[in-house]
Amino acid sequence: MSAFEETLIRNDVFSFLITKRPSKENIQAYLRLLQEYNVVAVVRVCEPSYPTTILEEMGITVYDWDFPDGQGPPKSILVKWGKLLRETYFSKTSNNNSDHEKPKTIALHCLAGLGRAPVLAAVAFIQFGMTSIQAVELIRSKRKGALNSKQIKYLLKYKKSKKICLIT
């Protein structure tokens, strides 16, 4: 594990790399980590702490979807998240099931990588068919300390939404 305390969480459909927030000073090391995991997009759900130019020059799209720490994301972010998941994993051009390529990965980070980023990953797993409990257990089994009680309550109440349906 690197300074980013990365955790790869995968299932048959999704591949998520959850990390701590990088900085201007370590963005080069972060880029190498992203390349190692075949990251195609980075979702920052906290305040920006680094320029995105170097990532974008390497073909990695960066999304800034900051929302309050310790909470679940607002619907506007959930809709964007569903769109990103559809484009990355379910579109005809996504080609994520090739036996010859590493799976496409979406990196998610918040400040410590324990709250907001894991919540978004859990929402994806729930939308695809896991129960809330299964999603929480999966994430917590891979990323110790992830998800506070308020976020777990949010996920337990979360219901699949057609507005952010992953399969069109």
C-alpha positions in Angstrom: 0.0 0.0 0.0 1.2 3.5 -0.8 0.9 6.9 0.8 -2.6 7.0 -0.8 -3.8 4.0 1.3 -5.5 2.6 -1.8 -8.1 -0.1 -1.8 -9.3 -1.9 -4.9 -12.9 -3.0 -4.7 -14.1 -5.1 -7.6 -16.9 -7.4 -8.6 -18.0 -8.8 -11.9 -19.0 -5.4 -13.2 -17.2 -2.6 -11.3 -13.7 -1.8 -10.4 -13.2 1.0 -7.9 -9.9 2.3 -6.5 -10.6 4.2 -3.3 -7.8 6.4 -2.0 -6.9 9.3 0.3 -6.8 12.7 -1.3 -3.6 13.4 -3.2 -1.8 16.8 -3.2 0.2 19.0 -5.6 3.3 17.5 -4.1 2.5 13.9 -4.7 0.4 14.0 -7.9 3.1 12.3 -10.0 3.0 9.3 -7.7 -0.8 9.3 -7.7 -0.7 9.3 -11.5 1.6 6.2 -11.5 -0.9 4.5 -9.1 -3.8 5.3 -11.4 -2.0 4.0 -14.4 -1.2 0.7 -12.6 -4.9 0.1 -12.0 -6.0 1.3 -15.5 -8.0 4.2 -14.1 -10.1 6.0 -16.7 -11.8 8.5 -14.4 -11.2 10.1 -11.0 -14.1 11.3 -8.9 -13.1 13.9 -6.3 -15.8 14.2 -3.7 -13.9 16.7 -1.6 -12.3 20.1 -2.0 -9.6 20.1 -4.9 -6.1 19.9 -3.6 -4.2 19.4 -6.9 -4.3 20.5 -10.5 -6.0 18.1 -12.9 -4.0 18.9 -16.0 -1.5 16.1 -15.7 -4.2 13.5 -15.3 -6.3 14.8 -18.2 -3.2 14.8 -20.4 -2.9 11.1 -19.7 -6.5 10.5 -20.7 -8.0 10.4 -17.2 -11.1 12.5 -16.8 -11.5 14.2 -13.4 -15.0 14.9 -11.9 -15.4 17.4 -9.1 -18.5 16.3 -7.1 -17.8 17.7 -3.6 -20.5 17.1 -1.0 -20.5 17.5 2.8 -18.3 15.2 4.7 -20.1 12.5 6.8 -23.2 12.5 4.6 -24.7 10.8 1.6 -24.5 12.5 -1.8 -27.3 14.7 -3.1 -29.5 13.5 -6.0 -27.7 15.7 -8.5 -24.4 13.9 -7.9 -26.2 10.5 -7.9 -27.5 11.2 -11.4 -24.0 12.2 -12.6 -22.6 9.1 -10.9 -25.1 6.8 -12.7 -24.2 8.4 -16.0 -20.5 7.9 -15.4 -21.1 4.2 -14.5 -23.2 3.6 -17.6 -20.6 5.2 -19.8 -17.7 3.3 -18.2 -19.2 -0.1 -17.7 -22.4 -0.5 -19.7 -22.0 1.4 -23.0 -21.3 -0.4 -26.3 -17.8 1.2 -26.4 -16.9 0.4 -22.7 -15.4 -3.0 -23.6 -14.7 -3.8 -20.0 -15.1 -7.5 -20.4 -12.1 -8.1 -22.6 -9.9 -10.9 -21.5 -6.9 -9.2 -22.9 -7.2 -5.9 -21.0 -7.1 -4.9 -17.4 -10.6 -3.8 -16.3 -11.4 -0.2 -16.5 -11.3 1.3 -13.0 -12.8 4.5 -11.6 -10.8 6.0 -8.7 -12.7 7.8 -6.0 -11.3 9.9 -3.3 -12.3 12.1 -0.4 -10.1 13.5 2.2 -9.2 10.2 4.0 -11.0 7.8 1.6 -13.2 6.6 4.4 -16.6 8.3 3.9 -17.8 10.1 0.8 -15.8 7.9 -1.7 -16.9 4.6 -0.2 -20.6 5.8 -0.1 -20.5 6.3 -3.9 -19.0 2.9 -4.4 -21.7 1.4 -2.2 -24.5 3.2 -4.2 -23.1 1.6 -7.4 -23.2 -1.9 -5.8 -26.7 -1.3 -4.5 -28.0 0.0 -7.9 -26.6 -3.1 -9.5 -28.3 -5.6 -7.2 -26.6 -5.9 -3.8 -28.5 -5.2 -0.7 -27.3 -2.2 1.3 -25.9 -4.6 3.9 -24.0 -6.6 1.3 -22.5 -3.4 -0.1 -21.5 -2.0 3.3 -20.0 -5.4 4.3 -18.0 -5.6 1.0 -16.6 -2.2 1.4 -15.8 -2.5 5.1 -14.2 -5.9 4.5 -11.7 -4.3 2.0 -11.4 -0.8 3.6 -11.2 -0.8 7.3 -12.8 2.1 9.0 -14.9 3.0 6.0 -18.4 4.5 6.4 -19.5 6.2 9.6 -22.9 5.5 11.2 -24.6 8.4 9.5 -23.5 7.1 6.1 -24.5 3.6 6.9 -28.0 4.8 7.9 -28.1 6.7 4.5 -27.2 3.5 2.7 -29.6 1.3 4.6 -32.4 3.7 3.6 -31.1 4.1 0.1 -33.5 2.7 -2.6 -32.6 2.0 -6.2 -33.6 4.8 -8.4 -34.7 4.7 -12.0 -33.2 8.2 -12.4 -29.8 6.8 -11.8 -30.5 3.4 -13.2 -27.2 1.9 -14.4 -28.5 -0.1 -17.3 -30.4 1.9 -20.0 
